[in-house]
Amino acid sequence: MNRPALTTLLALLAAAAAAEDQPQRATLPPPPEVKQGEVIEPEVTIIEGKDRTVEQYSVRGHVYMIKVTPRVGPPYYLYDLDGDGRMDVRQDSPMDIGIPQWVLFSW
């Protein structure tokens, strides 16, 4: 056999072997359908007061976060951490304290 024919034969065999070794692509399931009228975003209820504005964030009727914006000072947040409907304040461990989430910079 001559050298070019042998090189071509080896190249074809290597290409065929590589084509067999490639795994088939996994097919992804379609995304879940959104029902008509289903609310995807949280509902925000704004309550204006004399000295503060309260924003209640809820999903499916359950309040999970409250943002309080006083007339003077930065806003602060209250969270329902365990889903029981009460805003949680933990004082049993220093690691479980609620951390103020004030906006320091915005542009």
BELFEN-V70818 format. One record per residue. SS is DSSP state (@ for helix, = for strand, . for the rest). PSI is psi in whole degrees, 0 to 359 (NA if undefined). BURIAL is 1 if it has 16 or more other ideal C-beta (glycine too) atoms within 10 Angstrom, else 0. Layout:
# BELFEN-V70818
SS;PSI;BURIAL
SS;PSI;BURIAL
This chain:
# BELFEN-V70818
.;146;0
.;160;0
@;316;0
@;323;0
@;320;0
@;320;0
@;318;0
@;318;0
@;317;0
@;321;0
@;319;0
@;319;0
@;321;0
@;321;0
@;320;0
@;320;0
@;322;0
@;325;0
@;327;0
@;330;0
@;343;0
.;128;0
.;155;0
.;147;0
.;137;0
.;138;0
.;132;0
.;141;0
.;154;0
.;153;0
.;152;0
.;144;0
.;144;0
.;124;0
.;150;0
.;133;0
.;357;0
.;131;0
.;123;0
.;321;0
.;155;0
.;150;0
=;137;0
=;123;0
=;122;0
=;126;0
=;115;0
=;132;0
.;179;0
.;321;0
.;1;0
=;163;0
=;130;0
=;128;0
=;122;0
=;123;1
=;126;1
=;151;1
=;127;0
.;38;0
.;0;0
=;124;0
=;124;1
=;346;1
=;144;1
=;130;1
=;122;1
=;121;0
=;102;0
=;158;0
.;324;0
.;123;0
.;171;0
.;158;0
.;157;0
=;163;0
=;147;1
=;138;1
=;147;0
.;97;1
.;329;0
.;5;0
.;20;0
.;0;0
.;357;0
.;136;0
.;128;0
.;139;0
.;118;0
.;129;0
.;9;0
.;343;0
.;140;0
@;337;0
@;344;0
@;10;0
.;151;0
.;129;0
.;126;0
.;136;0
.;69;0
.;147;0
.;115;0
.;318;0
.;141;0
.;146;0
.;NA;0
